Amino acid sequence: MSEGLIFDRVGVQFGSRIVLSDVEAQFAPGQIIGLVGPNGCGKSSLLGAVAGLLSHRGEITFNGRGVDAQNLGYMPQHSQIRASLSVLEVVLLGRHE
């Protein structure tokens, strides 16, 4: 399967601390996925690697090519925005470059 989001031996490391190691997964186009796990298990680090915000080992592809940040919406867990926004406005901020 070359379409969809594919993780091939993805790893994330901060200094000597290994956060993720050899993550392998394939997600079909249109599939809805829930990323769950205990605090500190690497969920945000994996998403940061997909978004290109964290360096990583291995390969992350989307539809057979590397992930292009221009085609990605990402809303971080913690934000510095202090404003009264609707839920829709907050979600749309994930598309702001």
OpenMM code with the backbone's topology and positions (N, CA, C; nanometers):
from openmm import Vec3, app, unit

residues = "MET SER GLU GLY LEU ILE PHE ASP ARG VAL GLY VAL GLN PHE GLY SER ARG ILE VAL LEU SER ASP VAL GLU ALA GLN PHE ALA PRO GLY GLN ILE ILE GLY LEU VAL GLY PRO ASN GLY CYS GLY LYS SER SER LEU LEU GLY ALA VAL ALA GLY LEU LEU SER HIS ARG GLY GLU ILE THR PHE ASN GLY ARG GLY VAL ASP ALA GLN ASN LEU GLY TYR MET PRO GLN HIS SER GLN ILE ARG ALA SER LEU SER VAL LEU GLU VAL VAL LEU LEU GLY ARG HIS GLU".split()
positions = [
    Vec3(0.0853, -0.1177, 0.0000),
    Vec3(0.0000, 0.0000, 0.0000),
    Vec3(0.0896, 0.1235, 0.0000),
    Vec3(0.0767, 0.2072, -0.1015),
    Vec3(0.1569, 0.3295, -0.1057),
    Vec3(0.0715, 0.4530, -0.0795),
    Vec3(-0.0609, 0.4371, -0.0733),
    Vec3(-0.1477, 0.5501, -0.0429),
    Vec3(-0.1751, 0.5554, 0.1060),
    Vec3(-0.2097, 0.6736, 0.1525),
    Vec3(-0.2347, 0.6923, 0.2942),
    Vec3(-0.1077, 0.7318, 0.3675),
    Vec3(-0.1142, 0.7268, 0.4976),
    Vec3(-0.0010, 0.7647, 0.5829),
    Vec3(0.0721, 0.6392, 0.6273),
    Vec3(0.2042, 0.6361, 0.6046),
    Vec3(0.2838, 0.5182, 0.6366),
    Vec3(0.4031, 0.5579, 0.7232),
    Vec3(0.4207, 0.4861, 0.8346),
    Vec3(0.5379, 0.5006, 0.9198),
    Vec3(0.6251, 0.3777, 0.8978),
    Vec3(0.7492, 0.3998, 0.8599),
    Vec3(0.8429, 0.2894, 0.8355),
    Vec3(0.9647, 0.3057, 0.9256),
    Vec3(0.9682, 0.2295, 1.0357),
    Vec3(1.0775, 0.2303, 1.1328),
    Vec3(1.1061, 0.3716, 1.1855),
    Vec3(1.0009, 0.4435, 1.2223),
    Vec3(1.0139, 0.5813, 1.2693),
    Vec3(1.0589, 0.5833, 1.4150),
    Vec3(1.1562, 0.6686, 1.4433),
    Vec3(1.2054, 0.6865, 1.5791),
    Vec3(1.2307, 0.8328, 1.6077),
    Vec3(1.2096, 0.8724, 1.7312),
    Vec3(1.2356, 1.0094, 1.7758),
    Vec3(1.3198, 1.0009, 1.9021),
    Vec3(1.4205, 1.0873, 1.9078),
    Vec3(1.5133, 1.0866, 2.0206),
    Vec3(1.5439, 1.2294, 2.0607),
    Vec3(1.5452, 1.2558, 2.1919),
    Vec3(1.5858, 1.3855, 2.2458),
    Vec3(1.7138, 1.3630, 2.3240),
    Vec3(1.8268, 1.4022, 2.2660),
    Vec3(1.9553, 1.3748, 2.3294),
    Vec3(1.9760, 1.2250, 2.3378),
    Vec3(2.0013, 1.1742, 2.4572),
    Vec3(2.0201, 1.0296, 2.4731),
    Vec3(1.8895, 0.9570, 2.5054),
    Vec3(1.7817, 1.0331, 2.5217),
    Vec3(1.6519, 0.9730, 2.5576),
    Vec3(1.5745, 0.9327, 2.4319),
    Vec3(1.5501, 0.8038, 2.4153),
    Vec3(1.4731, 0.7528, 2.3023),
    Vec3(1.3256, 0.7596, 2.3395),
    Vec3(1.2489, 0.8373, 2.2606),
    Vec3(1.1070, 0.8562, 2.2876),
    Vec3(1.0241, 0.7557, 2.2077),
    Vec3(1.0592, 0.7355, 2.0822),
    Vec3(0.9924, 0.6384, 1.9951),
    Vec3(1.0986, 0.5569, 1.9244),
    Vec3(1.0691, 0.4301, 1.9023),
    Vec3(1.1663, 0.3436, 1.8360),
    Vec3(1.0942, 0.2484, 1.7410),
    Vec3(1.1330, 0.2521, 1.6138),
    Vec3(1.0860, 0.1581, 1.5123),
    Vec3(0.9342, 0.1481, 1.5024),
    Vec3(0.8666, 0.2622, 1.4959),
    Vec3(0.7214, 0.2632, 1.4794),
    Vec3(0.6876, 0.2235, 1.3361),
    Vec3(0.6019, 0.1240, 1.3221),
    Vec3(0.5560, 0.0749, 1.1919),
    Vec3(0.4037, 0.0814, 1.1911),
    Vec3(0.3453, 0.1536, 1.0940),
    Vec3(0.1997, 0.1599, 1.0834),
    Vec3(0.1613, 0.2056, 0.9439),
    Vec3(0.0421, 0.1647, 0.9020),
    Vec3(-0.0132, 0.2073, 0.7733),
    Vec3(-0.1587, 0.2460, 0.7958),
    Vec3(-0.1959, 0.3645, 0.7465),
    Vec3(-0.3319, 0.4142, 0.7599),
    Vec3(-0.3863, 0.4464, 0.6212),
    Vec3(-0.4979, 0.3850, 0.5860),
    Vec3(-0.5581, 0.4042, 0.4547),
    Vec3(-0.6189, 0.5436, 0.4421),
    Vec3(-0.6275, 0.5975, 0.3201),
    Vec3(-0.6927, 0.7272, 0.3000),
    Vec3(-0.8363, 0.7233, 0.3524),
    Vec3(-0.8760, 0.8290, 0.4211),
    Vec3(-1.0106, 0.8396, 0.4738),
    Vec3(-1.0326, 0.7673, 0.6052),
    Vec3(-0.9345, 0.6934, 0.6506),
    Vec3(-0.9468, 0.6192, 0.7760),
    Vec3(-0.9387, 0.7166, 0.8934),
    Vec3(-1.0234, 0.6980, 0.9920),
    Vec3(-1.0197, 0.7804, 1.1128),
    Vec3(-0.9441, 0.7039, 1.2198),
    Vec3(-0.8423, 0.7682, 1.2771),
    Vec3(-0.7525, 0.7033, 1.3722),
    Vec3(-0.7538, 0.7788, 1.5045),
    Vec3(-0.7511, 0.7064, 1.6128),
    Vec3(-0.7333, 0.7659, 1.7450),
    Vec3(-0.5957, 0.7262, 1.7960),
    Vec3(-0.5174, 0.8245, 1.8343),
    Vec3(-0.3832, 0.7987, 1.8883),
    Vec3(-0.3928, 0.8122, 2.0396),
    Vec3(-0.3914, 0.6994, 2.1097),
    Vec3(-0.4120, 0.6998, 2.2546),
    Vec3(-0.2960, 0.6321, 2.3256),
    Vec3(-0.2753, 0.6700, 2.4491),
    Vec3(-0.1717, 0.6085, 2.5306),
    Vec3(-0.1458, 0.6933, 2.6524),
    Vec3(-0.0684, 0.6416, 2.7456),
    Vec3(-0.0408, 0.7168, 2.8688),
    Vec3(0.0473, 0.8392, 2.8421),
    Vec3(0.0465, 0.9304, 2.9371),
    Vec3(0.1319, 1.0494, 2.9272),
    Vec3(0.2768, 1.0067, 2.9086),
    Vec3(0.3463, 1.0764, 2.8184),
    Vec3(0.4880, 1.0524, 2.7999),
    Vec3(0.5236, 0.9341, 2.7112),
    Vec3(0.4247, 0.8748, 2.6430),
    Vec3(0.4559, 0.7567, 2.5611),
    Vec3(0.4980, 0.7924, 2.4186),
    Vec3(0.4885, 0.9214, 2.3792),
    Vec3(0.5373, 0.9621, 2.2479),
    Vec3(0.4313, 1.0024, 2.1473),
    Vec3(0.3059, 1.0175, 2.1892),
    Vec3(0.1989, 1.0555, 2.0965),
    Vec3(0.2284, 1.1903, 2.0307),
    Vec3(0.2558, 1.2907, 2.1103),
    Vec3(0.2842, 1.4246, 2.0567),
    Vec3(0.4135, 1.4258, 1.9767),
    Vec3(0.5113, 1.3459, 2.0174),
    Vec3(0.6381, 1.3389, 1.9428),
    Vec3(0.6153, 1.2787, 1.8048),
    Vec3(0.5305, 1.1777, 1.7954),
    Vec3(0.4999, 1.1179, 1.6653),
    Vec3(0.4303, 1.2191, 1.5747),
    Vec3(0.3341, 1.2917, 1.6286),
    Vec3(0.2650, 1.3931, 1.5486),
    Vec3(0.3595, 1.5065, 1.5095),
    Vec3(0.4498, 1.5436, 1.6001),
    Vec3(0.5496, 1.6452, 1.5676),
    Vec3(0.6417, 1.6004, 1.4560),
    Vec3(0.6752, 1.4719, 1.4522),
    Vec3(0.7576, 1.4184, 1.3427),
    Vec3(0.6810, 1.4225, 1.2116),
    Vec3(0.5531, 1.3879, 1.2143),
    Vec3(0.4709, 1.3936, 1.0928),
    Vec3(0.4640, 1.5361, 1.0404),
    Vec3(0.4478, 1.6313, 1.1310),
    Vec3(0.4362, 1.7724, 1.0922),
    Vec3(0.5697, 1.8331, 1.0503),
    Vec3(0.6792, 1.7593, 1.0681),
    Vec3(0.8102, 1.8113, 1.0310),
    Vec3(0.8706, 1.9021, 1.1351),
    Vec3(0.8154, 1.9016, 1.2552),
    Vec3(0.8657, 1.9878, 1.3622),
    Vec3(0.9748, 1.9216, 1.4443),
    Vec3(0.9832, 1.7881, 1.4380),
    Vec3(1.0857, 1.7138, 1.5118),
    Vec3(1.1641, 1.6264, 1.4138),
    Vec3(1.2940, 1.6233, 1.4315),
    Vec3(1.3737, 1.5333, 1.3484),
    Vec3(1.3464, 1.3899, 1.3924),
    Vec3(1.3556, 1.3000, 1.2965),
    Vec3(1.3238, 1.1601, 1.3245),
    Vec3(1.4053, 1.0680, 1.2364),
    Vec3(1.4147, 0.9431, 1.2792),
    Vec3(1.4728, 0.8368, 1.1979),
    Vec3(1.3600, 0.7706, 1.1214),
    Vec3(1.3950, 0.6905, 1.0240),
    Vec3(1.2941, 0.6176, 0.9491),
    Vec3(1.2283, 0.7060, 0.8449),
    Vec3(1.1159, 0.6588, 0.7945),
    Vec3(1.0499, 0.7293, 0.6852),
    Vec3(0.9017, 0.7455, 0.7149),
    Vec3(0.8522, 0.8671, 0.6894),
    Vec3(0.7093, 0.8966, 0.6997),
    Vec3(0.6651, 0.9410, 0.5612),
    Vec3(0.5688, 0.8685, 0.5028),
    Vec3(0.5200, 0.9042, 0.3699),
    Vec3(0.3688, 0.9202, 0.3722),
    Vec3(0.3214, 1.0043, 0.2821),
    Vec3(0.1787, 1.0242, 0.2638),
    Vec3(0.1501, 1.0146, 0.1150),
    Vec3(0.0688, 0.9171, 0.0786),
    Vec3(0.0365, 0.8900, -0.0614),
    Vec3(0.1622, 0.8689, -0.1456),
    Vec3(0.2568, 0.7945, -0.0907),
    Vec3(0.3756, 0.7553, -0.1650),
    Vec3(0.4884, 0.8564, -0.1685),
    Vec3(0.4698, 0.9724, -0.1050),
    Vec3(0.5744, 1.0758, -0.1033),
    Vec3(0.5953, 1.1248, 0.0390),
    Vec3(0.7035, 1.1992, 0.0575),
    Vec3(0.7270, 1.2602, 0.1877),
    Vec3(0.6138, 1.3550, 0.2229),
    Vec3(0.5909, 1.3755, 0.3512),
    Vec3(0.4824, 1.4636, 0.3962),
    Vec3(0.5195, 1.6079, 0.3637),
    Vec3(0.4279, 1.6788, 0.2977),
    Vec3(0.4473, 1.8186, 0.2611),
    Vec3(0.3718, 1.9060, 0.3607),
    Vec3(0.4430, 1.9892, 0.4338),
    Vec3(0.3811, 2.0732, 0.5362),
    Vec3(0.2741, 2.1651, 0.4772),
    Vec3(0.2815, 2.1956, 0.3477),
    Vec3(0.1810, 2.2803, 0.2835),
    Vec3(0.0443, 2.2118, 0.2786),
    Vec3(0.0432, 2.0792, 0.2859),
    Vec3(-0.0818, 2.0029, 0.2780),
    Vec3(-0.1220, 1.9440, 0.4121),
    Vec3(-0.0713, 2.0014, 0.5195),
    Vec3(-0.0922, 1.9440, 0.6518),
    Vec3(-0.1466, 2.0492, 0.7461),
    Vec3(-0.2458, 2.0123, 0.8241),
    Vec3(-0.2955, 2.0986, 0.9305),
    Vec3(-0.2478, 2.0425, 1.0636),
    Vec3(-0.1910, 2.1251, 1.1478),
    Vec3(-0.1380, 2.0781, 1.2762),
    Vec3(-0.1703, 2.1820, 1.3826),
    Vec3(-0.2380, 2.1392, 1.4877),
    Vec3(-0.2679, 2.2267, 1.6006),
    Vec3(-0.1996, 2.1675, 1.7225),
    Vec3(-0.0957, 2.2327, 1.7742),
    Vec3(-0.0213, 2.1760, 1.8877),
    Vec3(-0.1063, 2.1695, 2.0139),
    Vec3(-0.0630, 2.0853, 2.1049),
    Vec3(-0.1327, 2.0661, 2.2319),
    Vec3(-0.1339, 2.1945, 2.3136),
    Vec3(-0.0226, 2.2650, 2.3137),
    Vec3(-0.0125, 2.3904, 2.3872),
    Vec3(0.0076, 2.5028, 2.2879),
    Vec3(-0.0675, 2.6099, 2.3045),
    Vec3(-0.0621, 2.7218, 2.2115),
    Vec3(-0.0422, 2.8511, 2.2890),
    Vec3(0.0246, 2.9460, 2.2275),
    Vec3(0.0498, 3.0752, 2.2923),
    Vec3(-0.0577, 3.1783, 2.2593),
    Vec3(-0.1630, 3.1375, 2.1909),
    Vec3(-0.2676, 3.2305, 2.1505),
    Vec3(-0.3601, 3.2574, 2.2682),
    Vec3(-0.3782, 3.3833, 2.2978),
    Vec3(-0.4676, 3.4248, 2.4060),
    Vec3(-0.5804, 3.5065, 2.3426),
    Vec3(-0.6875, 3.4405, 2.3027),
    Vec3(-0.7988, 3.5097, 2.2403),
    Vec3(-0.9259, 3.4292, 2.2620),
    Vec3(-1.0377, 3.4960, 2.2519),
    Vec3(-1.1670, 3.4283, 2.2614),
    Vec3(-1.2043, 3.3820, 2.1204),
    Vec3(-1.1849, 3.2530, 2.0958),
    Vec3(-1.2121, 3.1982, 1.9631),
    Vec3(-1.3150, 3.0864, 1.9727),
    Vec3(-1.3913, 3.0714, 1.8658),
    Vec3(-1.4835, 2.9580, 1.8586),
    Vec3(-1.4031, 2.8311, 1.8308),
    Vec3(-1.4657, 2.7158, 1.8488),
    Vec3(-1.3987, 2.5895, 1.8191),
    Vec3(-1.3566, 2.5867, 1.6736),
    Vec3(-1.4434, 2.6293, 1.5831),
    Vec3(-1.4095, 2.6317, 1.4400),
    Vec3(-1.2874, 2.7194, 1.4144),
    Vec3(-1.2807, 2.8366, 1.4758),
    Vec3(-1.1661, 2.9255, 1.4554),
    Vec3(-1.0366, 2.8627, 1.5060),
    Vec3(-1.0436, 2.7920, 1.6175),
    Vec3(-0.9246, 2.7251, 1.6710),
    Vec3(-0.8789, 2.6147, 1.5753),
    Vec3(-0.9724, 2.5354, 1.5248),
    Vec3(-0.9374, 2.4294, 1.4304),
    Vec3(-0.8774, 2.4886, 1.3036),
    Vec3(-0.9314, 2.5974, 1.2551),
    Vec3(-0.8785, 2.6606, 1.1349),
    Vec3(-0.7367, 2.7143, 1.1545),
    Vec3(-0.6993, 2.7446, 1.2792),
    Vec3(-0.5631, 2.7902, 1.3066),
    Vec3(-0.4593, 2.6832, 1.2713),
    Vec3(-0.4994, 2.5560, 1.2737),
    Vec3(-0.4095, 2.4475, 1.2340),
    Vec3(-0.3692, 2.4567, 1.0891),
    Vec3(-0.4422, 2.5300, 1.0076),
    Vec3(-0.4106, 2.5475, 0.8660),
    Vec3(-0.3302, 2.6756, 0.8417),
    Vec3(-0.3105, 2.7569, 0.9423),
    Vec3(-0.2357, 2.8831, 0.9274),
    Vec3(-0.0881, 2.8527, 0.9128),
    Vec3(-0.0254, 2.9121, 0.8147),
    Vec3(0.1173, 2.8886, 0.7920),
    Vec3(0.2006, 2.9811, 0.8781),
] * unit.nanometer
topology = app.Topology()
chain = topology.addChain("A")
for resn in residues:
    res = topology.addResidue(resn, chain)
    for name in ("N", "CA", "C"):
        topology.addAtom(name, app.Element.getBySymbol(name[0]), res)
